[in-house]
Amino acid sequence: MIRAFVALDLPPAVKATLADLRAGVAGARWTDPADLHLTLRFVGEVPEDRLEEVHLALDEIRAPAFDLTLEGVGQFGQGARSRLLWAGVAASPALAHLQAKVESAVVRAGEPTETRRFTPHVTLARLDRQAHPDRLRRFVEGNALLRAGPMPVDRFVLFESRPGSGRPRYLPLQDYPLLG
Ligand code: 3AM
């Protein structure tokens, strides 16, 4: 079985901007800068032959390249239930278009439909229980004006998420170019 997801990789300059934010929140497990990405669709654990079906469906996608800007930061969950810090994404019909195509390709390959609404974000950190709400609020307010990009999005990527002793490792399996 392979645990897989489809995502946008980020240019080094954008990763560097996001990596600079990694401070001041006790209880935050920051994403390694190399691993920063924007998930389009979590596929989950699939056998290799099913992953090949997913790959073939993704390979048929024809969608235009576009520019994307990251904007602001936020958190999923509130107070003691805070789970995750993220960087937000400026509204992008082209991103929504691509995500819809990825979703339907994955479903065409035999995977269940994702029922949760697509909330584009780049995970900056996962939060331990002891992450302090005041620190989180300060982080979110202090980085409200974050802006990274615009960056060109000219491909998307099928990743494997391989469990390790600590955090999972993300390995790119295949790139899919967008139309230039
Ligand atoms: O891009 P982010 O970091 O938000 O949280 C996991 C990560 O998302 C998410 O897939 C991305 C790559 O691992 N993920 C992990 N398990 C998941 C699940 N069961 C999941 N998303 C939905 N359902």
Residues whose N, C-alpha, C, O or C-beta is under 5 A from the ligand:
A	BS01	3AM	F5 H37 T39 F42 T123 S161
